[in-house]
């Protein structure tokens, strides 16, 4: 399978308005719809749920996550969209490298 090369910026633009999981350095996950993000990786989510150790802890309408807390962001996709999922793994690695 041939994958089209894509920059992290292109990838992030594609997932705006889609369900995502944002993992924080603390281990907490936030799941919601990606409303927007900026160059500092500050993230705004809608319909947000907070998970601690895999357990749902809180539900929020809107949430703002400061960029220095982000470990990675990945889309919640059906299995048939494997190509995008493969690309998200490479973006996760690039985002970790940028954060270091």
C-alpha positions as CSV (number, residue, x, y, z in Angstrom):
1,X,0.0,0.0,0.0
2,X,1.4,3.4,-1.0
3,X,0.9,6.2,1.6
4,X,0.9,9.8,0.6
5,X,3.5,11.8,2.5
6,X,1.8,14.3,4.8
7,X,3.1,16.9,7.2
8,X,1.9,17.0,10.9
9,X,0.2,20.3,10.1
10,X,-1.7,18.8,7.2
11,X,-2.8,15.9,9.3
12,X,-4.0,18.2,12.1
13,X,-6.0,20.3,9.7
14,X,-7.7,17.1,8.4
15,X,-8.9,16.1,11.9
16,X,-10.5,19.4,13.0
17,X,-14.2,18.7,13.6
18,X,-13.6,15.0,14.1
19,X,-13.5,12.9,17.3
20,X,-10.1,12.6,18.9
21,X,-8.3,11.3,22.0
22,X,-5.8,13.7,23.6
23,X,-3.4,12.0,26.0
24,X,-1.7,14.1,28.6
25,X,1.7,13.8,30.2
26,X,-0.2,12.9,33.5
27,X,-1.8,9.8,31.8
28,X,-5.2,11.3,31.7
29,X,-7.1,11.0,28.4
30,X,-9.6,13.5,27.0
31,X,-12.0,12.4,24.3
32,X,-14.1,14.8,22.3
33,X,-14.5,16.6,19.0
34,X,-11.5,18.7,18.0
35,X,-12.7,22.3,17.7
36,X,-9.4,24.0,17.0
37,X,-5.7,24.1,18.0
38,X,-2.9,26.6,17.6
39,X,0.8,26.5,16.9
40,X,1.5,25.9,20.6
41,X,-0.7,22.8,20.5
42,X,-3.3,24.4,22.8
43,X,-6.4,22.3,22.0
44,X,-10.1,23.2,22.3
45,X,-12.5,20.2,22.5
46,X,-16.2,20.0,22.4
47,X,-18.4,17.2,23.9
48,X,-15.4,16.3,26.1
49,X,-15.1,13.3,28.4
50,X,-12.2,12.8,30.9
51,X,-10.8,9.3,31.5
52,X,-8.5,8.4,34.3
53,X,-7.0,4.9,34.1
54,X,-9.6,4.0,31.4
55,X,-12.5,5.0,33.7
56,X,-14.9,7.9,32.7
57,X,-14.5,10.6,35.5
58,X,-16.2,13.7,34.1
59,X,-18.1,15.1,31.1
60,X,-17.6,18.7,29.9
61,X,-19.3,20.6,27.2
62,X,-16.2,22.4,26.1
63,X,-12.6,22.0,27.3
64,X,-9.3,23.8,26.7
65,X,-6.1,21.9,27.1
66,X,-2.9,23.8,27.4
67,X,-0.3,22.7,24.8
68,X,2.5,21.9,27.3
69,X,0.4,19.2,28.8
70,X,-0.2,17.3,25.6
71,X,1.6,14.0,25.0
72,X,-0.3,13.1,21.8
73,X,-3.5,13.6,19.8
74,X,-5.0,10.9,17.7
75,X,-8.2,10.5,15.8
76,X,-10.9,8.1,16.7
77,X,-11.5,6.3,13.4
78,X,-13.3,3.2,12.0
79,X,-10.9,0.4,11.2
80,X,-11.5,0.9,7.5
81,X,-9.6,4.2,7.6
82,X,-6.4,2.4,8.4
83,X,-4.3,4.7,6.1
84,X,-5.1,7.7,8.3
85,X,-4.4,5.7,11.5
86,X,-1.0,4.7,10.2
87,X,-0.2,8.3,9.5
88,X,-1.4,9.3,13.0
89,X,1.3,7.1,14.5
90,X,4.0,8.9,12.6
91,X,2.5,12.2,13.7
92,X,2.4,11.1,17.3
93,X,6.2,10.4,17.1
94,X,6.9,13.7,15.4
95,X,4.9,15.6,18.0
96,X,6.8,13.9,20.8
97,X,10.1,14.9,19.2
98,X,8.9,18.5,18.9
99,X,7.9,18.5,22.6
100,X,11.3,17.3,23.7
